[in-house]
Structure formats: C-alpha cells, structure tokens
Amino acid sequence: MLALLYVRDYSVDHHIEWHGGVFYCVESKYQAALFCTSCRDPGLMERVTDEEAAENGWFWNEQVGSYRPAGAMYCRECKALVYDYDHVCPWTGTAIGKGNMRQFKSFVFSVNVLCYLSVGLVIWQIMDKMT
C-alpha cells in the first residue's frame, strides 16, 4: 500500500511511467487471482451413501456420513469433503483443493511479485528523491 502511494504521488508530478503501469498490472493480476480463488469450487464432493462405493475402494467417513475416495479429505472448517484438500486459506476464506489450486498458486505468486515490486518501488522513489 505504501508503494501505491509513492507511485501515485510520483505519477501526479511526472506522468504515469512504466513503473506505475507495471504496478497496476500486477495489482490487477493479484485481485483477479484472489477473486478466482475465493469464488471457485475447491472440489467439494457430493454425499455418497451407496454401498457399492465401498466395493470400489472408497472409505466411509463418519463426520459427513458419506463414502469418500482416497484423494478426498474432510475439512473441519468447511464441514465438507474436498477432493485433493490442501488447507483453508484465511486470506481467501475458502478451502484449497483440486478445483482452485491453480488459481491459489497464481494468487500466491502475485502476492510475492507485488511485495518485491512494492519494496523495489519504495527504494527507487527514496533514491530518486535523494538525487
């Protein structure tokens, strides 16, 4: 956020240059990835109570009263079975599973790029004002 203020102040004085455009592009990518991760189905599984599922190698899960395949796990916070469950992300507010893992990785990458870019822009602005 601090870098955004520096970019905005610098852009008012000197037209928006490449660094402002790059910052806003990365910020847009970050927000889009956050939205896609939060709104996409993480891989929620429907309840399966058919006994034939046990014959196909599925396991009974008492917490949800359903059979589950080997790749699914029960999420205590979501109270649901999620296929290829990884964790519940506090920033996106949803479980991370097979359905939204690609978007989550994009979100994490965007956050890292945005952090490094912000620090770089702040240092650059400080150095620019010193000269």
ZASE-916487 format. One record per residue: y, z, x of N, C-alpha, C in turn; chain; residue number from 0. Coordinates in nm, 4 decimals. Layout:
% ZASE-916487
+----------+----------+----------+----------+----------+----------+----------+----------+----------+----+-----+
:  n.north :     n.up :   n.east : ca.north :    ca.up :  ca.east :  c.north :     c.up :   c.east : ch :   i :
+----------+----------+----------+----------+----------+----------+----------+----------+----------+----+-----+
:        Y :        Z :        X :        Y :        Z :        X :        Y :        Z :        X :  A : NUM :
...
+----------+----------+----------+----------+----------+----------+----------+----------+----------+----+-----+
% end
This chain:
% ZASE-916487
+----------+----------+----------+----------+----------+----------+----------+----------+----------+----+-----+
:  n.north :     n.up :   n.east : ca.north :    ca.up :  ca.east :  c.north :     c.up :   c.east : ch :   i :
+----------+----------+----------+----------+----------+----------+----------+----------+----------+----+-----+
:  -0.1176 :   0.0000 :   0.0832 :   0.0000 :   0.0000 :   0.0000 :   0.1249 :   0.0000 :   0.0884 :  A :   0 :
:   0.1193 :   0.0747 :   0.1972 :   0.2326 :   0.0804 :   0.2893 :   0.2612 :  -0.0579 :   0.3467 :  A :   1 :
:   0.1540 :  -0.1300 :   0.3805 :   0.1730 :  -0.2650 :   0.4350 :   0.2341 :  -0.3571 :   0.3308 :  A :   2 :
:   0.1983 :  -0.3385 :   0.2063 :   0.2547 :  -0.4202 :   0.0990 :   0.4053 :  -0.4009 :   0.0914 :  A :   3 :
:   0.4526 :  -0.2783 :   0.1088 :   0.5967 :  -0.2522 :   0.1074 :   0.6655 :  -0.3176 :   0.2261 :  A :   4 :
:   0.6011 :  -0.3118 :   0.3436 :   0.6581 :  -0.3771 :   0.4610 :   0.6655 :  -0.5281 :   0.4415 :  A :   5 :
:   0.5580 :  -0.5860 :   0.3886 :   0.5571 :  -0.7306 :   0.3663 :   0.6637 :  -0.7681 :   0.2650 :  A :   6 :
:   0.6759 :  -0.6896 :   0.1577 :   0.7748 :  -0.7188 :   0.0542 :   0.9158 :  -0.7091 :   0.1116 :  A :   7 :
:   0.9461 :  -0.6021 :   0.1864 :   1.0794 :  -0.5865 :   0.2451 :   1.1092 :  -0.6988 :   0.3438 :  A :   8 :
:   1.0109 :  -0.7342 :   0.4244 :   1.0301 :  -0.8389 :   0.5224 :   1.0503 :  -0.9733 :   0.4524 :  A :   9 :
:   0.9771 :  -0.9953 :   0.3431 :   0.9862 :  -1.1224 :   0.2713 :   1.1207 :  -1.1397 :   0.2032 :  A :  10 :
:   1.1826 :  -1.0298 :   0.1611 :   1.3140 :  -1.0383 :   0.0975 :   1.4163 :  -1.0872 :   0.1990 :  A :  11 :
:   1.4071 :  -1.0354 :   0.3213 :   1.5021 :  -1.0733 :   0.4255 :   1.4743 :  -1.2118 :   0.4832 :  A :  12 :
:   1.3487 :  -1.2439 :   0.5040 :   1.3109 :  -1.3702 :   0.5682 :   1.2163 :  -1.4444 :   0.4780 :  A :  13 :
:   1.2295 :  -1.5261 :   0.4058 :   1.1380 :  -1.5935 :   0.3131 :   0.9922 :  -1.5510 :   0.3362 :  A :  14 :
:   0.9129 :  -1.5678 :   0.2329 :   0.7715 :  -1.5306 :   0.2459 :   0.7074 :  -1.6237 :   0.3480 :  A :  15 :
:   0.6599 :  -1.5640 :   0.4546 :   0.5970 :  -1.6413 :   0.5609 :   0.4459 :  -1.6334 :   0.5456 :  A :  16 :
:   0.3757 :  -1.6818 :   0.6445 :   0.2300 :  -1.6896 :   0.6373 :   0.1656 :  -1.5540 :   0.6170 :  A :  17 :
:   0.2199 :  -1.4476 :   0.6773 :   0.1558 :  -1.3159 :   0.6684 :   0.1599 :  -1.2613 :   0.5265 :  A :  18 :
:   0.2684 :  -1.2877 :   0.4552 :   0.2757 :  -1.2445 :   0.3156 :   0.1763 :  -1.3188 :   0.2292 :  A :  19 :
:   0.1638 :  -1.4482 :   0.2541 :   0.0674 :  -1.5280 :   0.1788 :  -0.0757 :  -1.4849 :   0.2041 :  A :  20 :
:  -0.1071 :  -1.4577 :   0.3314 :  -0.2418 :  -1.4118 :   0.3659 :  -0.2694 :  -1.2772 :   0.3000 :  A :  21 :
:  -0.1717 :  -1.1872 :   0.3058 :  -0.1900 :  -1.0546 :   0.2467 :  -0.2158 :  -1.0652 :   0.0969 :  A :  22 :
:  -0.1377 :  -1.1453 :   0.0278 :  -0.1548 :  -1.1577 :  -0.1165 :  -0.2854 :  -1.2282 :  -0.1524 :  A :  23 :
:  -0.3300 :  -1.3220 :  -0.0700 :  -0.4594 :  -1.3872 :  -0.0937 :  -0.5743 :  -1.2873 :  -0.0796 :  A :  24 :
:  -0.5696 :  -1.2066 :   0.0262 :  -0.6743 :  -1.1061 :   0.0464 :  -0.6690 :  -1.0012 :  -0.0646 :  A :  25 :
:  -0.5495 :  -0.9628 :  -0.1043 :  -0.5339 :  -0.8668 :  -0.2144 :  -0.5923 :  -0.9232 :  -0.3438 :  A :  26 :
:  -0.5701 :  -1.0498 :  -0.3698 :  -0.6259 :  -1.1136 :  -0.4896 :  -0.7780 :  -1.1179 :  -0.4835 :  A :  27 :
:  -0.8316 :  -1.1499 :  -0.3655 :  -0.9771 :  -1.1523 :  -0.3465 :  -1.0352 :  -1.0138 :  -0.3698 :  A :  28 :
:  -0.9683 :  -0.9118 :  -0.3196 :  -1.0117 :  -0.7729 :  -0.3373 :  -1.0153 :  -0.7360 :  -0.4855 :  A :  29 :
:  -0.9092 :  -0.7684 :  -0.5582 :  -0.9034 :  -0.7333 :  -0.7003 :  -1.0070 :  -0.8106 :  -0.7813 :  A :  30 :
:  -1.0283 :  -0.9363 :  -0.7480 :  -1.1289 :  -1.0160 :  -0.8185 :  -1.2692 :  -0.9610 :  -0.7929 :  A :  31 :
:  -1.2975 :  -0.9229 :  -0.6687 :  -1.4290 :  -0.8677 :  -0.6357 :  -1.4502 :  -0.7331 :  -0.7045 :  A :  32 :
:  -1.3464 :  -0.6510 :  -0.7109 :  -1.3558 :  -0.5229 :  -0.7814 :  -1.3843 :  -0.5457 :  -0.9295 :  A :  33 :
:  -1.3128 :  -0.6390 :  -0.9902 :  -1.3326 :  -0.6699 :  -1.1318 :  -1.4746 :  -0.7204 :  -1.1573 :  A :  34 :
:  -1.5200 :  -0.8138 :  -1.0741 :  -1.6538 :  -0.8707 :  -1.0931 :  -1.7636 :  -0.7668 :  -1.0728 :  A :  35 :
:  -1.7467 :  -0.6783 :  -0.9755 :  -1.8456 :  -0.5737 :  -0.9526 :  -1.8494 :  -0.4762 :  -1.0692 :  A :  36 :
:  -1.7332 :  -0.4388 :  -1.1176 :  -1.7253 :  -0.3401 :  -1.2257 :  -1.7773 :  -0.3941 :  -1.3582 :  A :  37 :
:  -1.7541 :  -0.5194 :  -1.3855 :  -1.7852 :  -0.5757 :  -1.5173 :  -1.9208 :  -0.6447 :  -1.5257 :  A :  38 :
:  -1.9849 :  -0.6662 :  -1.4148 :  -2.1130 :  -0.7378 :  -1.4173 :  -2.2285 :  -0.6405 :  -1.4410 :  A :  39 :
:  -2.3303 :  -0.6872 :  -1.5102 :  -2.4507 :  -0.6079 :  -1.5354 :  -2.5221 :  -0.5824 :  -1.4029 :  A :  40 :
:  -2.5467 :  -0.4554 :  -1.3663 :  -2.6106 :  -0.4274 :  -1.2376 :  -2.7600 :  -0.4588 :  -1.2348 :  A :  41 :
:  -2.8159 :  -0.4954 :  -1.3461 :  -2.9596 :  -0.5226 :  -1.3532 :  -3.0298 :  -0.4227 :  -1.4431 :  A :  42 :
:  -2.9633 :  -0.3836 :  -1.5509 :  -3.0221 :  -0.2881 :  -1.6445 :  -3.1476 :  -0.3477 :  -1.7064 :  A :  43 :
:  -3.2506 :  -0.2652 :  -1.7190 :  -3.3775 :  -0.3114 :  -1.7739 :  -3.3939 :  -0.2616 :  -1.9164 :  A :  44 :
:  -3.4509 :  -0.3452 :  -1.9996 :  -3.4799 :  -0.3050 :  -2.1366 :  -3.6017 :  -0.2131 :  -2.1381 :  A :  45 :
:  -3.6079 :  -0.1289 :  -2.2390 :  -3.7195 :  -0.0362 :  -2.2528 :  -3.8470 :  -0.1140 :  -2.2866 :  A :  46 :
:  -3.9537 :  -0.0846 :  -2.2120 :  -4.0837 :  -0.1484 :  -2.2332 :  -4.1850 :  -0.0379 :  -2.2603 :  A :  47 :
:  -4.2372 :  -0.0329 :  -2.3810 :  -4.3354 :   0.0704 :  -2.4159 :  -4.4739 :   0.0118 :  -2.4381 :  A :  48 :
:  -4.4882 :  -0.1166 :  -2.4184 :  -4.6166 :  -0.1838 :  -2.4374 :  -4.7128 :  -0.1416 :  -2.3269 :  A :  49 :
:  -4.8327 :  -0.0992 :  -2.3643 :  -4.9311 :  -0.0501 :  -2.2672 :  -4.9815 :  -0.1604 :  -2.1740 :  A :  50 :
:  -4.9618 :  -0.2846 :  -2.2115 :  -5.0042 :  -0.3948 :  -2.1249 :  -4.9236 :  -0.3977 :  -1.9955 :  A :  51 :
:  -4.8049 :  -0.3398 :  -1.9974 :  -4.7226 :  -0.3353 :  -1.8762 :  -4.7912 :  -0.2537 :  -1.7680 :  A :  52 :
:  -4.8625 :  -0.1481 :  -1.8068 :  -4.9338 :  -0.0653 :  -1.7092 :  -5.0436 :  -0.1453 :  -1.6406 :  A :  53 :
:  -5.1036 :  -0.2363 :  -1.7130 :  -5.2084 :  -0.3202 :  -1.6545 :  -5.1509 :  -0.4206 :  -1.5553 :  A :  54 :
:  -5.0236 :  -0.4516 :  -1.5674 :  -4.9580 :  -0.5461 :  -1.4767 :  -4.8946 :  -0.4774 :  -1.3567 :  A :  55 :
:  -4.9243 :  -0.3500 :  -1.3351 :  -4.8736 :  -0.2785 :  -1.2186 :  -4.7431 :  -0.2048 :  -1.2410 :  A :  56 :
:  -4.6985 :  -0.1935 :  -1.3648 :  -4.5758 :  -0.1195 :  -1.3938 :  -4.6088 :   0.0287 :  -1.4029 :  A :  57 :
:  -4.5093 :   0.1131 :  -1.3780 :  -4.5270 :   0.2581 :  -1.3768 :  -4.4541 :   0.3209 :  -1.4951 :  A :  58 :
:  -4.5108 :   0.4272 :  -1.5490 :  -4.4468 :   0.4982 :  -1.6595 :  -4.3359 :   0.5875 :  -1.6047 :  A :  59 :
:  -4.2205 :   0.5840 :  -1.6674 :  -4.1070 :   0.6680 :  -1.6284 :  -4.0759 :   0.7609 :  -1.7453 :  A :  60 :
:  -4.0963 :   0.8910 :  -1.7243 :  -4.0751 :   0.9907 :  -1.8299 :  -3.9287 :   1.0038 :  -1.8686 :  A :  61 :
:  -3.8384 :   0.9850 :  -1.7744 :  -3.6957 :   1.0070 :  -1.8007 :  -3.6407 :   0.9131 :  -1.9071 :  A :  62 :
:  -3.6896 :   0.7906 :  -1.9107 :  -3.6413 :   0.6951 :  -2.0108 :  -3.7469 :   0.6608 :  -2.1145 :  A :  63 :
:  -3.8687 :   0.7085 :  -2.0941 :  -3.9753 :   0.6783 :  -2.1887 :  -4.0099 :   0.5312 :  -2.1906 :  A :  64 :
:  -4.0235 :   0.4743 :  -2.0709 :  -4.0478 :   0.3311 :  -2.0598 :  -4.1291 :   0.3021 :  -1.9343 :  A :  65 :
:  -4.1962 :   0.1885 :  -1.9359 :  -4.2599 :   0.1401 :  -1.8144 :  -4.1542 :   0.0698 :  -1.7299 :  A :  66 :
:  -4.1751 :   0.0758 :  -1.5983 :  -4.0805 :   0.0109 :  -1.5080 :  -4.1580 :  -0.0637 :  -1.3993 :  A :  67 :
:  -4.1037 :  -0.1760 :  -1.3513 :  -4.1689 :  -0.2458 :  -1.2397 :  -4.1413 :  -0.1722 :  -1.1088 :  A :  68 :
:  -4.2080 :  -0.2137 :  -1.0036 :  -4.1953 :  -0.1454 :  -0.8748 :  -4.0528 :  -0.1488 :  -0.8202 :  A :  69 :
:  -3.9753 :  -0.2517 :  -0.8493 :  -3.8402 :  -0.2637 :  -0.7940 :  -3.7323 :  -0.1901 :  -0.8702 :  A :  70 :
:  -3.7650 :  -0.1312 :  -0.9837 :  -3.6634 :  -0.0646 :  -1.0662 :  -3.6642 :   0.0856 :  -1.0412 :  A :  71 :
:  -3.5464 :   0.1457 :  -1.0505 :  -3.5328 :   0.2910 :  -1.0352 :  -3.4465 :   0.3456 :  -1.1472 :  A :  72 :
:  -3.4644 :   0.4729 :  -1.1743 :  -3.3859 :   0.5396 :  -1.2771 :  -3.2560 :   0.5902 :  -1.2158 :  A :  73 :
:  -3.1441 :   0.5597 :  -1.2798 :  -3.0132 :   0.6080 :  -1.2360 :  -2.9754 :   0.7258 :  -1.3249 :  A :  74 :
:  -2.9574 :   0.8426 :  -1.2651 :  -2.9256 :   0.9630 :  -1.3429 :  -2.7869 :   0.9568 :  -1.4048 :  A :  75 :
:  -2.6923 :   0.8967 :  -1.3350 :  -2.5563 :   0.8896 :  -1.3886 :  -2.5457 :   0.7900 :  -1.5035 :  A :  76 :
:  -2.6162 :   0.6786 :  -1.4931 :  -2.6133 :   0.5761 :  -1.5983 :  -2.7160 :   0.6034 :  -1.7072 :  A :  77 :
:  -2.8143 :   0.6874 :  -1.6737 :  -2.9251 :   0.7169 :  -1.7652 :  -2.9957 :   0.5888 :  -1.8103 :  A :  78 :
:  -3.0279 :   0.5056 :  -1.7116 :  -3.0939 :   0.3780 :  -1.7402 :  -3.1756 :   0.3336 :  -1.6195 :  A :  79 :
:  -3.2678 :   0.2427 :  -1.6441 :  -3.3423 :   0.1800 :  -1.5356 :  -3.2620 :   0.0622 :  -1.4835 :  A :  80 :
:  -3.2482 :   0.0553 :  -1.3516 :  -3.1726 :  -0.0527 :  -1.2886 :  -3.2642 :  -0.1210 :  -1.1879 :  A :  81 :
:  -3.2732 :  -0.2528 :  -1.1979 :  -3.3581 :  -0.3285 :  -1.1066 :  -3.2921 :  -0.3357 :  -0.9686 :  A :  82 :
:  -3.3683 :  -0.3074 :  -0.8641 :  -3.3190 :  -0.3003 :  -0.7254 :  -3.1972 :  -0.2092 :  -0.7147 :  A :  83 :
:  -3.2062 :  -0.0918 :  -0.7743 :  -3.0969 :   0.0062 :  -0.7754 :  -3.0636 :   0.0500 :  -0.6334 :  A :  84 :
:  -2.9349 :   0.0539 :  -0.6011 :  -2.8890 :   0.0984 :  -0.4702 :  -2.8177 :   0.2326 :  -0.4811 :  A :  85 :
:  -2.7096 :   0.2384 :  -0.5574 :  -2.6337 :   0.3621 :  -0.5753 :  -2.5328 :   0.3442 :  -0.6882 :  A :  86 :
:  -2.4621 :   0.4534 :  -0.7202 :  -2.3499 :   0.4451 :  -0.8140 :  -2.2234 :   0.4512 :  -0.7305 :  A :  87 :
:  -2.1403 :   0.3497 :  -0.7433 :  -2.0170 :   0.3425 :  -0.6650 :  -1.9046 :   0.4121 :  -0.7412 :  A :  88 :
:  -1.8403 :   0.5119 :  -0.6807 :  -1.7320 :   0.5814 :  -0.7512 :  -1.6067 :   0.4956 :  -0.7677 :  A :  89 :
:  -1.5877 :   0.3946 :  -0.6830 :  -1.4674 :   0.3115 :  -0.6918 :  -1.4795 :   0.2050 :  -0.7997 :  A :  90 :
:  -1.6006 :   0.1542 :  -0.8197 :  -1.6195 :   0.0545 :  -0.9243 :  -1.6619 :   0.1187 :  -1.0553 :  A :  91 :
:  -1.7142 :   0.2398 :  -1.0488 :  -1.7542 :   0.3121 :  -1.1689 :  -1.8804 :   0.2594 :  -1.2330 :  A :  92 :
:  -1.9668 :   0.1983 :  -1.1542 :  -2.0897 :   0.1421 :  -1.2096 :  -2.2028 :   0.1536 :  -1.1083 :  A :  93 :
:  -2.3242 :   0.1365 :  -1.1578 :  -2.4398 :   0.1321 :  -1.0688 :  -2.4384 :  -0.0002 :  -0.9933 :  A :  94 :
:  -2.4899 :   0.0032 :  -0.8726 :  -2.5008 :  -0.1178 :  -0.7920 :  -2.6488 :  -0.1524 :  -0.7841 :  A :  95 :
:  -2.6816 :  -0.2707 :  -0.8313 :  -2.8202 :  -0.3158 :  -0.8329 :  -2.8277 :  -0.4649 :  -0.8063 :  A :  96 :
:  -2.9394 :  -0.5235 :  -0.8444 :  -2.9617 :  -0.6655 :  -0.8170 :  -2.8565 :  -0.7548 :  -0.8821 :  A :  97 :
:  -2.8106 :  -0.7191 :  -0.9996 :  -2.7180 :  -0.8040 :  -1.0735 :  -2.5776 :  -0.8108 :  -1.0184 :  A :  98 :
:  -2.5338 :  -0.7080 :  -0.9456 :  -2.3964 :  -0.7084 :  -0.8945 :  -2.3869 :  -0.6778 :  -0.7450 :  A :  99 :
:  -2.4974 :  -0.6890 :  -0.6734 :  -2.4956 :  -0.6582 :  -0.5295 :  -2.4098 :  -0.7580 :  -0.4517 :  A : 100 :
:  -2.4179 :  -0.8861 :  -0.4849 :  -2.3387 :  -0.9867 :  -0.4132 :  -2.1892 :  -0.9614 :  -0.4315 :  A : 101 :
:  -2.1486 :  -0.9292 :  -0.5536 :  -2.0081 :  -0.9003 :  -0.5808 :  -1.9652 :  -0.7714 :  -0.5108 :  A : 102 :
:  -2.0555 :  -0.6731 :  -0.5041 :  -2.0236 :  -0.5479 :  -0.4360 :  -2.0028 :  -0.5708 :  -0.2864 :  A : 103 :
:  -2.0875 :  -0.6518 :  -0.2255 :  -2.0707 :  -0.6814 :  -0.0827 :  -1.9396 :  -0.7544 :  -0.0580 :  A : 104 :
:  -1.9025 :  -0.8428 :  -0.1477 :  -1.7738 :  -0.9114 :  -0.1378 :  -1.6591 :  -0.8118 :  -0.1503 :  A : 105 :
:  -1.6725 :  -0.7156 :  -0.2403 :  -1.5720 :  -0.6109 :  -0.2580 :  -1.5568 :  -0.5277 :  -0.1306 :  A : 106 :
:  -1.6671 :  -0.4838 :  -0.0729 :  -1.6624 :  -0.4020 :   0.0490 :  -1.6018 :  -0.4817 :   0.1642 :  A : 107 :
:  -1.6395 :  -0.6081 :   0.1778 :  -1.5825 :  -0.6929 :   0.2823 :  -1.4317 :  -0.7080 :   0.2629 :  A : 108 :
:  -1.3892 :  -0.7311 :   0.1394 :  -1.2461 :  -0.7478 :   0.1100 :  -1.1675 :  -0.6212 :   0.1406 :  A : 109 :
:  -1.2247 :  -0.5059 :   0.1097 :  -1.1574 :  -0.3788 :   0.1395 :  -1.1382 :  -0.3642 :   0.2900 :  A : 110 :
:  -1.2409 :  -0.3966 :   0.3677 :  -1.2296 :  -0.3864 :   0.5134 :  -1.1249 :  -0.4824 :   0.5683 :  A : 111 :
:  -1.1277 :  -0.6065 :   0.5228 :  -1.0287 :  -0.7044 :   0.5686 :  -0.8886 :  -0.6581 :   0.5314 :  A : 112 :
:  -0.8722 :  -0.6077 :   0.4100 :  -0.7418 :  -0.5611 :   0.3639 :  -0.6922 :  -0.4429 :   0.4470 :  A : 113 :
:  -0.7815 :  -0.3515 :   0.4832 :  -0.7417 :  -0.2370 :   0.5668 :  -0.6953 :  -0.2830 :   0.7047 :  A : 114 :
:  -0.7761 :  -0.3677 :   0.7694 :  -0.7380 :  -0.4158 :   0.9023 :  -0.6101 :  -0.4991 :   0.8970 :  A : 115 :
:  -0.5974 :  -0.5816 :   0.7962 :  -0.4773 :  -0.6627 :   0.7806 :  -0.3550 :  -0.5749 :   0.7570 :  A : 116 :
:  -0.3696 :  -0.4711 :   0.6766 :  -0.2579 :  -0.3802 :   0.6491 :  -0.2109 :  -0.3097 :   0.7753 :  A : 117 :
:  -0.3060 :  -0.2580 :   0.8520 :  -0.2699 :  -0.1906 :   0.9775 :  -0.2035 :  -0.2894 :   1.0722 :  A : 118 :
:  -0.2593 :  -0.4093 :   1.0817 :  -0.2000 :  -0.5109 :   1.1685 :  -0.0594 :  -0.5486 :   1.1270 :  A : 119 :
:  -0.0359 :  -0.5632 :   0.9971 :   0.0984 :  -0.5979 :   0.9495 :   0.1982 :  -0.4849 :   0.9726 :  A : 120 :
:   0.1546 :  -0.3621 :   0.9541 :   0.2442 :  -0.2484 :   0.9792 :   0.2823 :  -0.2442 :   1.1265 :  A : 121 :
:   0.1849 :  -0.2584 :   1.2146 :   0.2142 :  -0.2581 :   1.3590 :   0.3056 :  -0.3749 :   1.3941 :  A : 122 :
:   0.2778 :  -0.4910 :   1.3378 :   0.3601 :  -0.6082 :   1.3661 :   0.5036 :  -0.5861 :   1.3190 :  A : 123 :
:   0.5227 :  -0.5282 :   1.2013 :   0.6572 :  -0.5033 :   1.1499 :   0.7317 :  -0.4007 :   1.2350 :  A : 124 :
:   0.6609 :  -0.2986 :   1.2790 :   0.7243 :  -0.1983 :   1.3658 :   0.7663 :  -0.2623 :   1.4971 :  A : 125 :
:   0.6779 :  -0.3426 :   1.5551 :   0.7107 :  -0.4097 :   1.6812 :   0.8257 :  -0.5084 :   1.6616 :  A : 126 :
:   0.8293 :  -0.5767 :   1.5469 :   0.9343 :  -0.6738 :   1.5186 :   1.0695 :  -0.6043 :   1.5026 :  A : 127 :
:   1.0718 :  -0.4876 :   1.4413 :   1.1979 :  -0.4154 :   1.4215 :   1.2480 :  -0.3513 :   1.5501 :  A : 128 :
:   1.1556 :  -0.3262 :   1.6437 :   1.1958 :  -0.2670 :   1.7713 :   1.2615 :  -0.3702 :   1.8620 :  A : 129 :
:   1.2338 :  -0.4976 :   1.8392 :   1.2915 :  -0.6007 :   1.9275 :   1.4173 :  -0.6586 :   1.8709 :  A : 130 :
+----------+----------+----------+----------+----------+----------+----------+----------+----------+----+-----+
% end
